[in-house]
Amino acid sequence: MNPSDATPDLDLSLPSNEERGMLRDSVRGFLGEHWPAAGAVASAADADALRGLWRQIAAQGLAGLGVDRSEGGLREIAIVMEELGRAACPAPMLGAAIVNLALAPLRDRHPAVAALLDALPEGLAFVGLGFADGVQGAQPWAADDALAWRDGRLYGHVGFVDGAAAATHHLLLLGGGSDVAIVDATQPGVACEAAALMGGAGWHALRLDSVPAERIALPAHQREALRRMVAVCLIARAHGAARRAFELVTDYAKERRQFGQPIGRFQAIQHKLANNLIALEGVRLTVFNAAANHDRGVAHWGFFADAAFAFASTALRQVSLETHHAFGAIGYAEEHEAPRHFRRVHADMAALGGVHAARRATAAWLLDGDGRRLPAYDLGEAGNGFREEVRAWLETHWSGERKAAFDGKPFHDREFDASFAEDLGKTGWIGLSWPREHGGQARTPMEQLAFIEEMERAEAPRAGAAIQANALMLFGTAGQRARYLPEILAGQAMHGMGYSEPNAGSDLASLKTSAVRDGDQWVINGQKIWTTTWWGKYMFLAARTDREAKPAHAGISMFVVPMDAPGIEIKPATTMYDGSFANIFYDNVRLSADALIGDLNDGWRVLTSALATERGLIGGGIVMKVAHGFELLCRHLRRPDAQGRRLADDPVVRDRIATLAADIEVGRQLMMECAERVVEGVTPPEYGAISKVFSGELMERFGEAVLDILGLPGALSQGAPGAVENGRFEQQLRHSLMWVISIGTNEIQRSLIAQRGLGLPR
């Protein structure tokens, strides 16, 4: 990813996260008191009520947000928009926001802008924002959904105006050019017409007949910036509405009973709501990332805004549909809140040309021009610096003939490279996250992400044993840590994970492999299947030490097993993704007493704690693999064929690429959120599960999309004549299946998300 695209250092004069949290609480409390849900529909149709509320909102200092960045920018406006959506309140924040953000620099050249900027903080201006489909030349009324200028006056029709009913002014975005217009709503010739939208009232159109207006010409890049500001605001408002309805249905699922139990206990409901939470978190993170990059002055913030809209437009509408599915018939009733939120979500996500316009813009960023990649994320001063350090090391130690020789091997021989692991071990980076007392570097999660990113970009082989090392550091004795950790850190020992059995995959509580104490030894008997890294020096093995324990998982213990111990029989098998795993039989394998990791019968806590520590970064590792493959795909699509044609110019391909790019942004944001929660010391397992589920399934979608785009050449495997990227894409598709199954299947993860994250009954 382009280092030149990295986000500049955060301007410390901007509001803090704590201040934004206080703003959210304040706005929610204010609306709860002054715009209660029970009266929201009736109040929305009352122009006087809306004007009165707007004056109160202005008194809170919200109507002036966006003029002075130190007092609030697009992020703060997005928070207010989100809360307005949540409250089903049509206060005219959208129009005010665009005046403050986009037009404030023009106040000295445009009297109408100056007048609005003076009136807004006092609540004296109520700005409707209109989406005009086009502007005709000099012929008035040339089309039903178009405006025309003649002699400084506007004629025509604007089909959708947000906040029109009580407006004192209208700000019209003229879709046919780069202009905007400010119209005094009190002038003769301005007719506000009520219109039903999504079967509901509260929506308006304008009819303009020879209306004087202030025309403001904007350069194309400023017009695009304005459009993206509107997009961020619309996403935020629709997200607030969808989130509110989702929270209502989640509470309903805990109480509504069918067949003698709460419907929230049914797996179908749990997984439906887990999917919705994943989508909502994706929208939340991507829209606020776009807003944050805008406020920090990042040049490519518009890419993030377009990608956020491309994802949100479909995701929020799907969440809205699924919410009603879970509500059942109760959601049909107009007195219920759900219908108003359904309308808001669908209307806001259809604006600005809807998902197709956002995808077109996203595809243009990636496919027009040469060599453009996904914008790099700001990982902070330490993370950004470490990114460059790792990149430079890899250019020296993993390049040229060495890398070419490795890349020439079959995929199944590229799981590990002993010499590279030992070279990496000399840097100490295998212990990036380890505490210093264990020989680690205590690097931040952002530095860990920088390392993962560069390792994926360089297509370097893996090294280390992160999960096992975590378990040893958390639960191992001083002697165990002294014995095993230095080998891992030096890249000299790989550890496999011996968890799954013929009848105990995701249900590890059912495992049968036993460990019986015999004097000063443990005797292991049983079978493990689907064991990866079977060729490692050690196996991190789960075994039953108490057959009578209730619940069953209370009788499990964890052991480190040397793989050269007598009694171990290994039967390797080739996987469909050209890797390998093995069935391993343990027949009276004797271990010393100190092979036990943690307390006796406490293995469940040992293995789940170690997995939870890594699951969020596992999701990050997966999405980094996808991001690297995606950039290679875009590079391939930009290349012309023998006839000079480029797949990058195919509109169907462009739409698919934009969809993938939007999903990758969600995956990257989930990765960043997990890392930031580690920094804050809060690592709920359900959030790592959200990242893992989304990223694993994204890898599958990416592989399928490549085949749709490239056809049979994309299915050619390594070494076949004409194989694209030497078969990388099709091999990654086969490999993707592992990531939705390993470390807890995605179905199990969805249940965890529903039960831990949403509090649904078990």
ZAMARGU-4260 file (C-alpha; in steps of 0.2 Angstrom, whole numbers, plus 5000, padded with zeros to 4 digits):
<rodrens>
0) 5000/5000/5000 | 5007/5017/4996 | 5017/5025/5010 | 5014/5042/5002 | 4995/5039/5005
5) 4998/5037/5024 | 4987/5048/5035 | 4996/5064/5042 | 4998/5065/5060 | 4982/5069/5070
10) 4980/5087/5073 | 4978/5088/5092 | 4967/5103/5091 | 4953/5092/5084 | 4940/5085/5097
15) 4945/5069/5106 | 4936/5053/5106 | 4931/5056/5124 | 4923/5073/5118 | 4914/5064/5104
20) 4907/5051/5116 | 4900/5066/5127 | 4893/5074/5111 | 4884/5057/5107 | 4877/5056/5125
25) 4871/5074/5125 | 4862/5073/5108 | 4854/5057/5112 | 4848/5063/5129 | 4842/5079/5121
30) 4832/5070/5108 | 4825/5058/5120 | 4818/5073/5130 | 4812/5084/5116 | 4809/5072/5102
35) 4802/5056/5110 | 4799/5041/5099 | 4780/5040/5103 | 4777/5057/5095 | 4790/5057/5081
40) 4779/5054/5067 | 4766/5067/5071 | 4780/5080/5075 | 4788/5077/5059 | 4773/5083/5050
45) 4772/5099/5060 | 4783/5113/5053 | 4782/5124/5068 | 4787/5110/5079 | 4802/5107/5068
50) 4807/5125/5068 | 4806/5125/5087 | 4817/5110/5089 | 4830/5117/5077 | 4831/5133/5087
55) 4834/5122/5102 | 4847/5111/5093 | 4856/5128/5088 | 4856/5133/5106 | 4866/5117/5109
60) 4879/5123/5097 | 4876/5110/5084 | 4870/5120/5070 | 4887/5128/5068 | 4897/5112/5067
65) 4909/5111/5053 | 4914/5129/5052 | 4928/5128/5065 | 4937/5111/5064 | 4943/5113/5082
70) 4925/5114/5088 | 4919/5099/5077 | 4921/5093/5059 | 4913/5079/5049 | 4915/5066/5063
75) 4905/5077/5075 | 4892/5080/5062 | 4890/5062/5058 | 4887/5058/5076 | 4873/5071/5076
80) 4866/5064/5060 | 4867/5046/5067 | 4857/5052/5083 | 4844/5061/5072 | 4842/5045/5062
85) 4840/5035/5078 | 4827/5046/5084 | 4817/5047/5067 | 4820/5066/5068 | 4820/5076/5051
90) 4829/5091/5059 | 4838/5100/5045 | 4856/5096/5050 | 4861/5089/5033 | 4858/5106/5024
95) 4867/5115/5038 | 4882/5103/5038 | 4885/5106/5020 | 4884/5125/5021 | 4896/5124/5035
100) 4908/5112/5028 | 4908/5115/5010 | 4903/5133/5008 | 4910/5142/5022 | 4926/5146/5013
105) 4916/5156/5000 | 4907/5168/5012 | 4917/5183/5006 | 4911/5180/4988 | 4893/5175/4990
110) 4882/5186/5001 | 4869/5172/5002 | 4882/5160/5010 | 4887/5174/5022 | 4869/5176/5027
115) 4866/5158/5030 | 4882/5156/5040 | 4877/5171/5051 | 4859/5164/5054 | 4862/5145/5056
120) 4871/5146/5074 | 4855/5156/5080 | 4843/5143/5073 | 4836/5157/5061 | 4840/5147/5045
125) 4832/5131/5041 | 4841/5124/5026 | 4833/5111/5015 | 4845/5101/5004 | 4839/5096/4987
130) 4845/5083/4975 | 4842/5089/4957 | 4844/5076/4944 | 4850/5088/4930 | 4851/5106/4924
135) 4845/5109/4907 | 4852/5124/4896 | 4842/5139/4893 | 4825/5131/4891 | 4814/5131/4906
140) 4804/5116/4911 | 4813/5106/4898 | 4811/5090/4909 | 4800/5085/4923 | 4815/5081/4934
145) 4827/5095/4929 | 4831/5113/4932 | 4835/5127/4920 | 4843/5144/4922 | 4837/5159/4913
150) 4843/5176/4917 | 4848/5172/4934 | 4832/5163/4938 | 4828/5145/4941 | 4814/5135/4933
155) 4809/5117/4935 | 4807/5103/4947 | 4818/5096/4961 | 4811/5079/4966 | 4819/5076/4983
160) 4822/5089/4996 | 4828/5084/5013 | 4820/5096/5026 | 4809/5105/5014 | 4793/5107/5024
165) 4800/5120/5036 | 4814/5127/5026 | 4818/5145/5025 | 4831/5141/5012 | 4835/5128/5000
170) 4853/5122/4995 | 4851/5113/4978 | 4864/5101/4972 | 4863/5103/4953 | 4867/5086/4946
175) 4870/5091/4928 | 4886/5102/4932 | 4897/5108/4946 | 4885/5121/4953 | 4875/5123/4968
180) 4861/5135/4971 | 4854/5144/4986 | 4836/5148/4985 | 4826/5159/4997 | 4811/5147/5001
185) 4799/5162/5005 | 4800/5170/4988 | 4785/5169/4976 | 4787/5155/4963 | 4794/5142/4976
190) 4781/5128/4979 | 4784/5114/4991 | 4775/5099/4986 | 4771/5084/4998 | 4776/5068/4990
195) 4775/5050/4996 | 4791/5040/4997 | 4792/5022/5002 | 4773/5024/5006 | 4776/5037/5019
200) 4773/5055/5022 | 4786/5068/5027 | 4795/5069/5010 | 4794/5084/4998 | 4798/5091/4981
205) 4800/5108/4974 | 4793/5117/4960 | 4802/5133/4955 | 4794/5146/4943 | 4806/5160/4939
210) 4814/5160/4956 | 4830/5171/4958 | 4844/5161/4966 | 4862/5163/4970 | 4872/5152/4959
215) 4889/5145/4966 | 4901/5138/4954 | 4912/5125/4961 | 4928/5116/4953 | 4925/5098/4950
220) 4935/5092/4964 | 4926/5103/4977 | 4909/5097/4970 | 4915/5079/4972 | 4921/5083/4990
225) 4903/5091/4993 | 4895/5075/4986 | 4905/5064/4998 | 4901/5075/5013 | 4883/5072/5009
230) 4886/5054/5007 | 4895/5052/5024 | 4880/5062/5032 | 4867/5051/5024 | 4876/5035/5029
235) 4877/5041/5047 | 4859/5045/5048 | 4853/5028/5039 | 4865/5019/5051 | 4857/5027/5066
240) 4840/5022/5060 | 4845/5004/5056 | 4854/5002/5072 | 4839/5008/5082 | 4828/4996/5074
245) 4841/4982/5076 | 4842/4986/5095 | 4823/4985/5096 | 4822/4968/5088 | 4837/4961/5098
250) 4827/4966/5114 | 4811/4958/5106 | 4820/4942/5102 | 4825/4940/5121 | 4807/4942/5126
255) 4796/4935/5112 | 4792/4917/5115 | 4788/4903/5103 | 4787/4885/5106 | 4790/4888/5124
260) 4806/4898/5123 | 4813/4915/5118 | 4815/4916/5099 | 4832/4923/5102 | 4838/4905/5107
265) 4834/4899/5090 | 4850/4897/5080 | 4841/4905/5064 | 4838/4921/5074 | 4855/4921/5082
270) 4864/4920/5066 | 4853/4932/5057 | 4856/4945/5071 | 4874/4941/5071 | 4875/4944/5053
275) 4866/4961/5055 | 4878/4966/5069 | 4893/4962/5058 | 4886/4973/5044 | 4881/4987/5056
280) 4899/4987/5063 | 4906/4987/5046 | 4895/5003/5041 | 4900/5012/5058 | 4918/5009/5056
285) 4920/5014/5038 | 4909/5029/5038 | 4918/5036/5053 | 4935/5032/5045 | 4930/5042/5030
290) 4924/5056/5041 | 4941/5056/5052 | 4951/5056/5036 | 4941/5071/5030 | 4944/5080/5046
295) 4963/5076/5046 | 4965/5083/5028 | 4969/5067/5020 | 4969/5069/5001 | 4961/5052/4998
300) 4947/5053/5010 | 4935/5053/4996 | 4940/5035/4992 | 4935/5030/5010 | 4918/5039/5008
305) 4914/5031/4992 | 4919/5014/4998 | 4908/5017/5014 | 4893/5021/5004 | 4896/5006/4992
310) 4895/4995/5007 | 4882/5004/5017 | 4869/5005/5003 | 4867/4987/5002 | 4871/4982/5020
315) 4860/4994/5029 | 4845/4990/5017 | 4848/4971/5021 | 4849/4974/5039 | 4833/4984/5038
320) 4824/4969/5029 | 4831/4956/5041 | 4825/4967/5056 | 4807/4965/5049 | 4810/4947/5046
325) 4814/4945/5065 | 4800/4956/5071 | 4787/4946/5060 | 4770/4954/5060 | 4773/4966/5074
330) 4784/4976/5062 | 4770/4979/5050 | 4761/4990/5061 | 4763/5009/5058 | 4763/5013/5076
335) 4778/5003/5078 | 4795/5012/5076 | 4802/4999/5064 | 4793/5006/5048 | 4799/5024/5050
340) 4817/5017/5051 | 4814/5006/5036 | 4809/5021/5026 | 4824/5032/5032 | 4837/5018/5028
345) 4830/5015/5010 | 4827/5033/5006 | 4845/5039/5012 | 4854/5025/5003 | 4845/5028/4987
350) 4851/5046/4986 | 4866/5053/4977 | 4863/5039/4963 | 4863/5025/4976 | 4875/5011/4977
355) 4880/5012/4958 | 4886/5029/4959 | 4897/5025/4974 | 4904/5009/4965 | 4908/5019/4949
360) 4918/5031/4959 | 4927/5017/4969 | 4931/5008/4953 | 4938/5024/4945 | 4950/5026/4959
365) 4957/5009/4958 | 4956/5005/4939 | 4959/5022/4930 | 4977/5027/4929 | 4992/5016/4933
370) 4998/5008/4949 | 4986/5014/4961 | 4983/5003/4976 | 4972/5003/4992 | 4976/5018/5002
375) 4988/5015/5017 | 4981/5017/5034 | 4989/5028/5047 | 4996/5016/5060 | 5003/5030/5071
380) 5021/5036/5071 | 5028/5020/5078 | 5017/5009/5066 | 5021/5019/5051 | 5040/5019/5055
385) 5040/5001/5058 | 5031/4997/5042 | 5046/5005/5033 | 5058/4996/5043 | 5050/4979/5039
390) 5049/4983/5021 | 5067/4988/5020 | 5072/4971/5029 | 5062/4961/5017 | 5069/4969/5002
395) 5086/4963/5008 | 5082/4946/5015 | 5067/4941/5005 | 5070/4946/4987 | 5080/4942/4971
400) 5085/4924/4969 | 5080/4918/4986 | 5062/4923/4984 | 5062/4918/4966 | 5068/4900/4971
405) 5055/4899/4984 | 5041/4906/4973 | 5045/4892/4960 | 5041/4878/4973 | 5024/4870/4973
410) 5012/4878/4985 | 5013/4864/4997 | 5031/4867/4999 | 5029/4885/5003 | 5021/4883/5020
415) 5037/4886/5029 | 5055/4890/5026 | 5067/4885/5040 | 5081/4897/5034 | 5069/4912/5032
420) 5062/4908/5050 | 5079/4908/5058 | 5084/4924/5049 | 5068/4932/5055 | 5071/4925/5072
425) 5087/4936/5073 | 5077/4952/5072 | 5066/4947/5087 | 5051/4951/5077 | 5043/4934/5080
430) 5040/4941/5098 | 5034/4958/5092 | 5019/4957/5104 | 5027/4948/5118 | 5031/4956/5135
435) 5049/4961/5137 | 5051/4950/5152 | 5049/4935/5140 | 5061/4941/5127 | 5049/4951/5117
440) 5048/4968/5110 | 5031/4974/5118 | 5027/4982/5101 | 5010/4990/5099 | 4995/4981/5090
445) 4998/4994/5076 | 5016/4989/5074 | 5010/4971/5073 | 4998/4976/5059 | 5012/4984/5050
450) 5022/4968/5051 | 5007/4957/5045 | 5004/4970/5031 | 5022/4969/5024 | 5024/4951/5026
455) 5008/4948/5016 | 5014/4960/5003 | 5031/4952/5001 | 5022/4935/5001 | 5034/4929/5015
460) 5032/4912/5023 | 5025/4911/5041 | 5036/4909/5056 | 5033/4908/5075 | 5019/4900/5085
465) 5008/4915/5091 | 4994/4905/5100 | 5005/4893/5108 | 5017/4907/5114 | 5002/4916/5121
470) 4997/4901/5131 | 5014/4898/5138 | 5016/4916/5143 | 4999/4917/5151 | 4999/4900/5160
475) 5016/4891/5158 | 5028/4889/5173 | 5044/4898/5173 | 5053/4882/5168 | 5041/4880/5153
480) 5043/4897/5147 | 5062/4896/5148 | 5062/4880/5138 | 5050/4884/5124 | 5049/4902/5122
485) 5067/4905/5116 | 5065/4892/5103 | 5050/4900/5096 | 5057/4917/5096 | 5073/4912/5087
490) 5062/4904/5073 | 5069/4887/5078 | 5053/4878/5083 | 5036/4877/5076 | 5021/4871/5086
495) 5006/4862/5079 | 4988/4863/5087 | 4981/4846/5092 | 4963/4850/5095 | 4951/4842/5083
500) 4945/4824/5083 | 4934/4813/5073 | 4919/4817/5084 | 4925/4834/5091 | 4928/4848/5079
505) 4921/4864/5084 | 4913/4855/5099 | 4930/4853/5108 | 4921/4849/5124 | 4917/4832/5117
510) 4935/4827/5114 | 4940/4809/5119 | 4959/4809/5118 | 4965/4805/5136 | 4979/4810/5147
515) 4981/4799/5163 | 4994/4802/5176 | 5006/4787/5180 | 5018/4792/5193 | 5028/4807/5187
520) 5022/4805/5169 | 5007/4808/5159 | 5001/4794/5147 | 4992/4800/5131 | 4980/4789/5121
525) 4969/4795/5106 | 4968/4802/5089 | 4968/4819/5082 | 4963/4824/5064 | 4965/4839/5052
530) 4981/4843/5061 | 4991/4857/5052 | 5009/4860/5056 | 5010/4842/5060 | 5028/4843/5055
535) 5033/4855/5069 | 5044/4851/5083 | 5030/4851/5096 | 5011/4849/5097 | 5000/4859/5108
540) 4988/4845/5113 | 4971/4846/5121 | 4967/4830/5131 | 4954/4824/5143 | 4960/4822/5161
545) 4943/4820/5170 | 4930/4809/5161 | 4917/4813/5174 | 4918/4832/5174 | 4902/4842/5173
550) 4901/4852/5162 | 4912/4842/5150 | 4924/4856/5145 | 4929/4857/5164 | 4939/4840/5162
555) 4951/4846/5148 | 4970/4849/5151 | 4983/4856/5139 | 5000/4848/5135 | 5016/4852/5125
560) 5020/4835/5116 | 5037/4833/5108 | 5033/4826/5091 | 5048/4814/5092 | 5041/4805/5107
565) 5038/4786/5105 | 5020/4780/5101 | 5016/4794/5089 | 5010/4789/5072 | 5008/4802/5059
570) 4998/4799/5043 | 4999/4815/5032 | 4986/4820/5019 | 4986/4833/5005 | 4973/4846/5007
575) 4963/4853/4993 | 4972/4869/4994 | 4989/4860/4991 | 4994/4861/5009 | 4994/4847/5021
580) 4987/4841/5037 | 4988/4824/5046 | 4979/4811/5056 | 4989/4808/5072 | 4988/4793/5083
585) 4994/4794/5101 | 4997/4776/5108 | 5003/4776/5126 | 5014/4792/5123 | 5023/4796/5139
590) 5026/4814/5144 | 5035/4821/5159 | 5024/4829/5172 | 5030/4846/5167 | 5021/4844/5150
595) 5005/4850/5157 | 5002/4869/5153 | 4992/4878/5166 | 4982/4869/5180 | 4975/4852/5179
600) 4957/4852/5171 | 4959/4870/5166 | 4964/4867/5148 | 4948/4875/5142 | 4953/4892/5149
605) 4971/4890/5142 | 4966/4886/5124 | 4951/4899/5123 | 4961/4913/5131 | 4976/4910/5119
610) 4964/4909/5104 | 4954/4925/5109 | 4971/4934/5110 | 4975/4930/5092 | 4958/4929/5084
615) 4956/4948/5080 | 4973/4948/5072 | 4969/4932/5063 | 4955/4941/5055 | 4968/4955/5051
620) 4980/4943/5043 | 4966/4936/5032 | 4960/4952/5026 | 4978/4957/5022 | 4980/4942/5011
625) 4964/4947/5002 | 4970/4965/5000 | 4986/4960/4992 | 4978/4948/4980 | 4965/4961/4976
630) 4979/4973/4971 | 4987/4960/4960 | 4970/4957/4952 | 4968/4976/4949 | 4985/4976/4941
635) 4981/4962/4930 | 4964/4970/4925 | 4973/4986/4920 | 4985/4977/4907 | 4979/4978/4889
640) 4978/4962/4879 | 4985/4960/4862 | 4970/4970/4854 | 4973/4984/4867 | 4957/4980/4877
645) 4957/4980/4896 | 4946/4970/4907 | 4947/4986/4918 | 4935/4995/4906 | 4921/4982/4907
650) 4907/4990/4917 | 4902/4973/4925 | 4920/4970/4931 | 4921/4988/4938 | 4906/4985/4948
655) 4912/4969/4955 | 4929/4977/4959 | 4921/4991/4968 | 4910/4979/4978 | 4926/4969/4983
660) 4935/4985/4988 | 4921/4991/4999 | 4921/4974/5008 | 4940/4975/5010 | 4938/4992/5018
665) 4926/4984/5031 | 4938/4970/5034 | 4952/4982/5036 | 4942/4993/5048 | 4937/4978/5059
670) 4956/4973/5059 | 4960/4991/5065 | 4946/4991/5078 | 4952/4974/5086 | 4970/4982/5087
675) 4963/4998/5095 | 4953/4988/5108 | 4969/4979/5112 | 4978/4995/5115 | 4964/5000/5126
680) 4965/4984/5136 | 4947/4978/5131 | 4947/4963/5120 | 4930/4955/5120 | 4930/4938/5111
685) 4915/4942/5101 | 4924/4956/5092 | 4938/4945/5087 | 4925/4933/5080 | 4916/4947/5070
690) 4933/4951/5062 | 4937/4932/5059 | 4920/4928/5052 | 4919/4943/5040 | 4937/4941/5034
695) 4936/4923/5031 | 4920/4924/5020 | 4928/4939/5011 | 4942/4928/5006 | 4929/4916/4998
700) 4920/4930/4990 | 4936/4937/4982 | 4941/4920/4975 | 4923/4917/4967 | 4924/4935/4960
705) 4941/4932/4952 | 4933/4917/4943 | 4918/4927/4937 | 4930/4940/4930 | 4944/4930/4923
710) 4934/4914/4918 | 4944/4898/4915 | 4961/4907/4914 | 4958/4911/4932 | 4955/4893/4937
715) 4972/4887/4929 | 4984/4881/4943 | 5002/4884/4946 | 5013/4879/4932 | 4999/4878/4919
720) 5002/4888/4903 | 4992/4904/4904 | 4989/4903/4923 | 4985/4921/4930 | 4998/4926/4943
725) 5004/4908/4942 | 4988/4901/4949 | 4988/4912/4965 | 4970/4917/4964 | 4962/4899/4962
730) 4974/4892/4975 | 4968/4906/4987 | 4950/4901/4983 | 4953/4883/4988 | 4963/4889/5004
735) 4949/4901/5009 | 4938/4886/5014 | 4950/4883/5029 | 4948/4901/5036 | 4929/4899/5038
740) 4932/4882/5047 | 4948/4883/5057 | 4950/4891/5075 | 4931/4889/5077 | 4919/4887/5062
745) 4910/4903/5057 | 4894/4895/5063 | 4901/4893/5080 | 4908/4911/5080 | 4890/4918/5075
750) 4883/4910/5090 | 4897/4917/5101 | 4893/4935/5093 | 4874/4933/5097 | 4876/4926/5114
755) 4891/4936/5120 | 4889/4952/5110 | 4870/4953/5109 | 4866/4945/5125 | 4854/4932/5117
760) 4850/4917/5127 | 4860/4901/5126
</rodrens>
